[in-house]
């Protein structure tokens, strides 16, 4: 189970990082995508620390 939780946490974190690195034409849309990226990345890190127990 730990391996599955680790893979899920890494996947969530990488999706957040991908959203942070995107650029779009509209400034407001760009900011919203970056906010979503930060939220997803923090959820992924939290998942890795608490549920997959990698942050001991």
C-alpha positions, 0 to 999 in steps of 0.5 A: 500500500505504501508504494501505491500511496507514494505513486499517487502523491508523486502524481498529484505533486507533478500535476501541480508542478506542471500547472505552475510551469504553464503560460497562457495569453490572459493574465488572469487565467495564468494566475488562476492556473498557477494558484491551482498548481500551488494548491495541487502541489501542496496537496501532493506534498501533504499526501506524501508526508501524512498518508504515504509517511515519507516525511519522517 
